[in-house]
Amino acid sequence: MSNSPAPITPEVVEAHGLSPEEYDRVLHALGREPNLVELGIFSVMWSEHCSYKSSRIHLKKLPTEAPWVICGPGENAGVIDIGDGQAAIFKMESHNHPSYIEPYQGAATGVGGILRDVFTMGARPVANMNALRFGRPDHPKMKHLVQGVVAGIGGYGNCVGVPTVGGETNFHKAYDGNILVNAMTVGVADADRIFYSAATGVGNPIVYVGSKTGRDGIHGATMASADFGDDAEAKRPTVQVGDPFTEKLLIEACLELMATDMIVAIQDMGAAGLTSSSVEMATNGKAGIRLVMDNVPCREERMTPYEMMLSESQERMLMVLKPGREAEAEAIFRKWELDFAVIGEVTDTGHMVLEWQGEIVCDIPLGPLAADAPLYDRPAMSREEYKAWAKVAPLGEAPEGGDIASDLIKLMACPDLASRRWIWEQYDSQVGADTLQLSGGDAAVVRVHGSRKALAMTTDCTPRYCYADPYEGGKQAIAEAYRNLCAVGAKPLAVTNCLNFANPQRPEIMAQLTGCLEGMGDACRALDFPIVSGNVSLYNESKATGGGSAILPTPAIGGVGVIADYAQMATIAFKTEGETILAIGAHYPELGQSLWLREIHGREDGDPPRVDLKDERLYGEIVRQLIADGKVTAVHDVSDGGLLVALAEMALAGGIGATVDAMTSAFAFNESQGRYLVTLAPGVELDRAKVPFERIGTTGGDSLVIGEQAVALSDLREASESFFRDWMA
């Protein structure tokens, strides 16, 4: 065994993010002191980002199965059956810390990484989405961060040729020092051609393909598992650098190889690079692995095994091939101008063994690295203790409404509701020619190429609800994703998630995590909407000067559903004048945590709106049936801002106004859940005994007329477009 010349001191252990107790576990696992290579491997595999050591106990409680689920959590992405011998493969992941440090490359490589998770399993990516959270627009760093993140998402997605079709962007002071960049990809594959990561077959060759390994991204997983101090800028070298053109070649080369029978297992090199990919493949296959580090393609001189194993250079994959097929596989990758190298073999030792310059520089049993990694059941506050800690003031008597028309204009212009046109116009949403519904509606819709089917997808979460009541907020995040899919006519099938929280060693943060997960689990069970993949991102907080400390609890949800015939897809736009507008679902005077309360009255008080899961399912099924029967011409769910904001969005989307009954602020701006606005096709009447609805008005004109008040659509549009236009001018 070759030992590092540098001694492993307590300072070296701490620099690798391991606690003294965890280092004792390393000593016990090895029966000796590790060398630096081995310590580095333990540090990244035991990082929060790779091991989920603070969340694994709770994640196991989530519902993950349904008749249409082909593969749930545990692989690179989730897989669901969408009929006709086809599968949808999808996942959402975070790239939060890298995007704060270096917004363009952080966001770009977040897109690249999630694309690889999906095409690793045999799918051609068909759509990208994102969920972005930024701090206050007047924060001195925020404009730079927004510009860089949006440019990075567009720069990578546009070049790789996968449309970016939707997402969400929100602003809150809690993200001043730690923004969130969550990326989601959806792909389509043949259901009988799904590829997995389990390395099997003793002696089978292990092959490295894609780009060369550099020194970018070393310790990226460890960096992503710690909160920020004043040294955020010094962590810039831990951010990966992406090349979307190489990724495009890698997609095509992998899919070409997947059309053969050469592949035994395949895994992308994401967080922790060659370390995590090789460990996961060997662990999933209950095998061992031997790598010859001299054979790893490197783009920089004198790279050490430590650097090679911990680099997070992008656009790289690891494969196990059938023996004797190396030359055929190499020919495919050389044709696509990509590196190809046989760097090792599958063994039956149950160990990871690394050789370099004729010496063994690492010999670690795989069990302690993965399956037996540290697992913590961290203390969490009770719901009562959390409520006392959170100090959310009771709403008390709801404030008096002022001028409804004026309030609507202010809401439409606020950062959380303003038009995102400035963002989505930077994304190529049409490449592939299958995009049917763009940003601005309830869900994006992409045709399954060559068929009448379409996939609907959405990203949703309301962090202010999750902070005020983690359980109800977790329920609401799932319910809103379900509702957005129903609103376009899709049957909701499954969920991916990106669980963004602060430091789990604080009991109040664990209360947020466990509360949100409990609410999510209950909602998924009630709605038959299982979770098939996801990501956990912890330590999202900042101690840096001017930072906002902990983020709001943000369990971002990515929902996917299927539309049997895209000709029946619904959109939010009013279609013609003279149509009846109905509100479906029950409303309550729930103004707690509403945007109206925050933006008009400067208060973030009260309980969030209740989520009745029985009603959510009932109203969702009713709306889907109305769409399928052709009885409604436009559909929009009611969410942020309430009913009047939803109405304004429908009017702006169609360029047609409406006249509605006079309403109070409590009716206009409450955010009661489970509700939809629909317009009826001419001559259609609904049976109130079967469909609980309230008639609120009629489409027509060039203004939104509310009782005695009127707001011109041109004024609404100006308010909606003004925020990003003026901020970025």
N, C-alpha and C positions, 0 to 999 in steps of 0.2 A: 504494500500500500504506500503510495506516494503522499506524504503529508505536506501541507502548505508550509513554506518557510516562516510565514507570519504566525505568531501565536494567537490562539482564540481567546482573547481577553473578554471580560465582562462588557467593555466598551464596544468591542466588535460584535458581540451578541446583541447588544441593545441597538446598534446601528442597523442590524438586520431585522429589527422589529419583533424579536423573540423576548418573552419575559423570562426571568430566571427559572420559573417553574417549567416553562416550555423547554428551555435549554436542558434542564434535568431530564426531561422526557427524551430528548435527543440522545443524551448520554446513555440512558437506559436502553433505548432502541438499538443503538450501535454496540453497546458494551465497551465503548472507548470514546475518546475525544474525536469529533469530526475534523476533517480538514476544511479549508475555506470553500472548496467546491461543494462539499456535502452540506456545510452550513448554509450556503446560498440556496441550495435546493430545498432544504427544510424550510427556510425562511419564506420562500415564495409559495410553496405548497401549503404551508400552515398560515399564510396570510388570510385575513378575512375575505379578501376578494376571491381566493381559490378554494378555501376550505369551508366557508359558511359556518365557522365554528360557533358563532353566536346565534345563528338562525336555524340550523338544520333541525333541531328538536321541534321547532314550531312549524317549519315548512311541511313536515311529515303529516300534519293534521289537515292539509288542504285536500279537497276532492280532485282527483286526477284521472278518473276513469269514466268512460261512456262507451256505448257500442261503436261509436264512430272514431274513437281514439285508437290510433295505430301505435303511437309511441308517446308516452308521457315524459315527465321530467327525468333527467339523468343522462340524456344524450345531448348532442349539440343543439338540437331544436326539437320542438314538438311536431307531431305528425298526426293529421286527421284525415279520414276518408271523406272525399267530397263527391263520391259516386262516379260511375262510368270508368272504374278502374284507375281513378286518379286520386292523388293526395295533395293536401296543402301542408306545407312545412313552414313554420314561422317561429320567431323569437324576438324578444326585446332585450337590449343590454344597455348598460350605462357607460359613459366615458366622461364622467363629471370632473374629476380632479385634473386630468390632462387638458380638458377644454378651458378650465379656469387659468391654467398656467400658459397654454399656447392655443388660443381658441380655434385657429384655422386647422392646424394639424390634429388637435385633440378631437374636434368634431369629425374631420375627414376620416381619421383612422377608426373612429367609432362606427362610421358607416361601413368601412371596409371590413371590420371585424365581424359585424353582424351579417353581412353578405356571406362571408366564409362559413359561418355557422350553418347557414341554410344550404348553400350549394355543396358543402361537405357531405350532406345526407342524400345527394342525388337530385336536388331540385334546381330548376332554372329559376333564379329570382325574377319576380314579376312586378314587385312594388316595394318601395321604401316609405317609411313614415318616421316621425320623430315627436318627442315630447320634450319641450324646452322650458326651463324656469330660470328667470333672471331676477336680479335685484331691482332697486328703484331706478327708474330711467334717469334721475338726476344724480345718481352716484357717478363719481368721476371716471370710473373704469367701465361703466356698463355699456355705453355706446360702442366702445371698442370690442367688448366681448360679444355683443349681439352681432355686429358686423362680421367679426371673425368666424363665429359659429355658423351663421347662415351661409357665408361664403364657403366654409369648409364642407358643409353638407352638400351644397350645390356643386362645388368643384369636384368632389369625389363621385357623387351619384350621377351627375350629368356626364362625366367622362366615361364611367364604367357602363353606361347604357341601360340603367335601371331607373324607371320613373319614380320620382318622389311625389306622392299623390295626396299627402295630407299630414295632419299632426295637430299639435296645440302649443301655444306659447303664452306664458303667464309671467307676471311681474309681482314681486313682493320683497319688502326690505329684508326678510329672513334669508334671501338668497344673495345678499350683497357680497358676501365673502366666499360663497361656494355655490356656483351656478350648477344646474343639472342639465345634462345633455343625454337623453335616452333615445336610442336608435332602434328601429324595428324593421325587419325585412320579412316579406312573404314570398314563398316560391311554390312552384307546382311540379310534381313528379308523378311518374307511374307508380301506383301503389305497390306493385310487385318488384320495384327497383329502388328500394330504400337502402341506403348504406349506413353501416354502424361502425363504432369505434373499437370494438373488442379485438385485440391482437391475439390470434391463435395460430397454432401450427409451429411446433418447435423447428427451428432452422429456417423459417420463412424470412425472406429479406425485408428489412426496414428501409424505406426509401424516402429521401428528402426531395421535395420539388418546389419550384417557385423562384422567389428572389434569393439573393445571397444574404447571409447574416451579417449585420453591422452592430455597432455599439449603441444604437438608439433604443430607448425603451428599457434599458437595464434597470431592474428594480421597479418597473412600472406597477406591478401587482402589489408590491409592498407599499409604494407611495399611495396607491389608491385605497389602502387599508389604514390610513392614518389621517388625522385632521390636519388642517393648515395652521402653520405659525407664520411668522414674518418672513420665513425663508421660501415662500412659494416660488419666487422667481428663480431661486437657485436650483429648483427641481426641474427646470426646463429640459435638461438632458434625458430625463426619464420619460419624456413624451415621444411616442413613435412618429415616424415620418412615412406618409403613405404615397403610393403610386397607383392611381386608378387604372392606368393603361395596362400595367402589369397584371392587376387584378382581373381585368377583362380577359387577358390571355389565359390566366389561371382558370377562370370559370370555364372557358371553352375547352381547354386541355383536359380538365378534370371530367367534364361531361362526356368528352370523346372517349376517355379511358373507361368511364363508367358504362359505356355502351358495350364494352367487352366483358369477359369473365375473369379478368386478371386480379381484381381487388379483393383482398381478404378483409381489410379494415382501413379506415381513413379518418383523419382527425386534423382540424386546422390548428395552426400555432397561434393562439390568442394570448390571453394573459399568461405570463410566465413562460411563453414561447415554447422552446424545445423541451423544457422540463415538464410542463403540465401536459403537453400533448403525448409525450412518451409514457409518462406515469399513468395517465388516464387510460391509454390504449392497453398497456400491460395489465393494469388493475382490472379493467372491464373484461379482459380475456383470461383472468386468473393465471397469468403467465409471468415470465421474467423478460428482461430486455438487456441487450448488450449493444452499446454504441461505440464506434470508433471515431473519436472527435477529429482526428486528422482528416477525415473524409467530408466534414461539414463545409459546404461552400461558404467562404467568407469574403466580404468586400473590403475589409480593412486588414492591415498587416498585423502580425503577431497577436492575434486574438487568442485569449486563453480559454480553456474549457469552462471556467467560471463565467466568462463573458458570453460564450456561445450558448450555454445552457440558460442564462437569464435574459439574454437579449429578447426584445419584443419587436424586432424588425418585422415589417408587414409582408403580406402576400406570400406566405409560406405554408406548406402542408406536409404532413407526415403520413406515410402509407405503409401497410403491409401487403406485399404482393404474393401471388402464388409463385412457387419456385420455378426458375427457368424462364420466366416471362419478363425479366428485367429489360432485355434488349428491345422487345416490342413496346414496352411502356416508355422507355427512354426515347424511342423514335418519335412518339407523339409529343412529348414535352420539348424535344429539340426542335420539332417543326414549329411549335409555338414560341420558340426562342426563350425557353425557360430553363433554369438549372435543374439537373436531375443527378442524384448521387445515391448510391447504396451506402448507407452509413451504419448498418448494424443488422442484427437478427433477433428473432424471437427465441427466448430460452425457456427452460422449465425450472429456473432457479428461484423464482419469486423475488429476485433482486434486480435493482438497476445497477448495472456495471458500466462504467465509462473508462475507455482506454485512450491514452494520448502519448504519442512518441514512445510507444512500446511499454508504457507503465499503466497500471490501474490507478486512476485518480479519483475514483468514486465507487463505493460498493455499499448500497443502502437497501435494506429489506423494504419492499414496496408497501407492505401493510401499514406501517407507521406513517408513511407519506400521505396516504389517501384514506382508506377505509377506517384506519385507527387514528386519524388526525385528532387533535384536541377538539372537544365538544363541550360547550359551556351552556348551562342552564342559568342564565344571568338573572339576578333579582329584578323584579318589576313591581312598580306600584300597583295597588288595586285601583279599580275605576274611581272609587271615592277619593283615594289619596291623589290620584292624577288630577281629578277635577279641582281639588284644592290647590295643587301645585300650578296648574295651568292658569289659574286666576282669570278665567273668562267671565267677564261681568254678566250678570243676568240681564236679559233684555228689558225686563220691567214693562212699563206701559210703552207700547210702540210709539215712536215719534209721529207727530202729525205730518201728513202729506202736504207738500207745497203745491207747486205748479207742475202737474203731471207731464205736460209737454216739455217744459224746461228740464225736468229731471230726466226724461228720456234722452234728450239731446246730450246732456252731460254724461249719461251712462254710455251712449253709443260712442262717445269720444274718449272714454277712459282706456288706459293701456290694456286692460284685460278683455275688453269687448271690441276695441277698434279693429277695423279691417286689417287682415294680415297680408294684403296684396303685395306690399313691399317685400315680404318674405317669400311668398310662394311664386312670385314672378321670376325669382332667381333660380328656381328649380325647373328642370326639364320634366314635365309631368306627362308628356305625350309620347316619349320614345317607346317603341314597341307597338304603338297604334292600338292598344287594348284598353286605355283608360276611358272609362265611361262617366265618372263623376269626380270632380276635382275638389280641392280645398274650398271651404266655405259652406259645404253642406253638412249633414249629420255624420256621414261616413263616406270614405272614398270607395269607389267601385271600379274593379278591373275585370274585364272579360277574361275567361279562361280560353286561351287562344284556340281558335278553330271549333268553338262550341257555342251553345246558347247560354251556358252557365256563366255566372260572374261571382267573384269573391268580393265581399264587402269587408272593410276594415276600419278600425277607429282606435284612437288613443284617448284615454280619459282619466281624470282624477281631479278632485277639488280639495287641495291641501288645507284650506282654511276650515273645512268641515272636519278633516282628519285631526287637526290640532284641537278643535273644540270638543270633539267626541270621537276618539279613534275608532271605536266599534261602528258607530253609525257612518263615519266617513269611509271606512273600508267597505261597508255594504253599498254605499252610494256610488263608489268608484266602479264597482262591478255592474250595478244597476244602470248607471248611465251608459256604459259601453253596450249593454244589452239593448237599451232603449234606442241608441243611435243606430244600431244594426237593424232593429225592427223598423225604424223610421224610413229606411230606404227599401224595405221589403225583404230583407235577408233573414234567414233563419239563423240565429246565433248558435255557433257550434262550440267554440273553445276560446280560452284566454291565455295570453302570455302576460308576464308582469315584470316590472322593474321596481324593486322595493328600495326606495331612497330614504334613509334615516340618518340621524346624527350618531353620537357616540353610544354604543350599546352597553358600555360599562356604567352608564347613568340610569338608575331605575326608572326615571320618568321617560327616557327614550325607549327603554324596553317595554314600558307600558304602551307607548305609541305603536311599537312594532307588533306586540302580541294582540293589542286591541284591533288594529287594522286587519291583521291576518284572521282573527276570529270573525270579524264582520265580513271579510271577503269570502271566507269558507262557507258561512251561512248563506250568503247571497248566491254563490256558485251552486250550492246544493239545491236551493229553492228554484233556481232558474235553469237547472240542468245544463250548466255552462262551465265545464271543468277547466282546470288550469293545467296546461300541458308543457309549459316551459317557463323560464324566467331567470332573473338575476337579482342578487342582493347587493346593494351599495350602501355601506355604513361609513361612519366617521365623516359624514358630510357636515362639517362645521368649521369655523375659522376662529383662530385666536389672533389673526392678523389685525393690525391697526385699521380701524374703520370697518372691520368685518362685522357681520350680523350674527356671530356665534352660530347656534344650531339652525339648520333649515327647518321648515315646516315638514311634518311627516308627509311623504309623497309616494304612496304606492301606485305608481303609474300603471295603468291597465291597457293592454292591447287586445282588442276583441276581434275575432274573425267569424264571419258567417257566409252562407252561400245563398245565391238567388238562382232558382232553377231556370228561369228565362229572363234575361236582362231586359226584355221588352216591357216587363212589369215593374221595373225599378221606379221608385218614387224619388222626387227631388223636393227641395224646400220652396222653390220659386212659385209665386202666384202665376197662373197660366192665362187667365182671361178675366175680363170684368164681369160683375154680376154673379159671382159664385158665393155660396154660403160658407162662412167660416165657423167651424165648430171647435170647441175645446173638449178633449176627451180625457177623463180622469178627474180625480177629486182634488180640490185646492183648499188650503187652510191659511189662515192669517199668520204664516210663519215667516217672520222677517229677520230672525236671528241668523247671523253670519251671511246675510244676503249682500250682494254687491251694492244694492241701493242703500242699505244701511251704512256701508263703508264709504262709498263714493259721495253720497249726498250729505250724510250726517257725520262722517269721520269716526264711526264706531265699528269695532270688530267684536260685538257682544252677542250674547244669547246662544241658545242651542241651535245646531244645524237642523234642517228639515228632516222629519222622520222618513224612513224608507219602509214602506209596507211591501214586502216581497211577494205576497199573494197578489196584490194589486198590480205590481210591476209585471208579473207574468201574464195576468189576465188582460191588461190593457195592451201589452205588447202583442199578444196573440190576436186580439181584436183588430189592431191596426194592420198587422201583416195580412189578415184575411181581407180587410177592406181594400188594401192595395192589390192583392191577388185577384179580387173580384172586379177591379176597375171602378170602384165606387168613389175613390178620392183622387183628386188631381194634384194636390201638393200636401206634403207632410213635413212637420218639423217638431222635434221634441222641445219641451220647455226646460231650460236649465239656467245657467248663469244670467242674472238680470231679470228673470221671470217672464211672464206671458207677454207683456208689451214689447220687450226686447225681441222675443221670438217672432212676434208679429211684424216688427220693423224689419227684421232680417229677411223674412219671406217677401215683404213688399219690395225691398231693395233688390233682392235676387231676381224678381220678376219685372221690376220697373213698373209695377202697378200698385196703386194705393189701396186704402180700405177705409170703410166707415164702421166703427164699432160703438157699442153702448158706452155711456159714461161709466167710469170705474174709479174706485178709491186706490190710493197708493198701495194699500195692503193687498188688493186684488191684482193690481197691475204688476207689482214688482216682487211678490213673494216667490220663493223658489221651491214650492211643493213638488215632490217627486212623482214619477209615474205618469206625467201628463204629455199630451201631444196636441198640436194644432193641425187641423186638416181643412181642406176645401173640398166641397162636394161637387162631383160632376153634375152637369145640368140634368134636371129631372130626377135625381136620386134623392130618396128619403130614407132615413135610418130609423129603425125601431128602437125607441128609447128603452124598452124593456131588455133589449139585448146589448145595446151600446150606451153606456152612461156618458151623455154629452150635454154640453151647454152651447146654445147658439149665441155667438158674440158679435156677429156683424156680416158684412158683405164686401167683396173686393170691388175696386173701381176708383178712378180718379188718379190724381197725381199728388195726393196728400194722404197722411194718416189722420183721420178725423176721429177724435175720441170725445164723444158727447158734444159739448160746445166748443172744444178746443181742436185745433188743427196744426199739424206739422208737415210742411212740404217735404216730399221725398228728396228734393235737392238739398234741403237743409240737413236731413238725416244722413245723406250720402257724404256731404261735406264734413259733418261731425265724425263719421265713421272713418273717412280717409285721412283725416287731418293729423292724427297722432304720429304715425310712422313717417308720413310725408314731411311734416315739419321737423321732427326729431332728426331725421337723416338728411335733411336739406344741407 
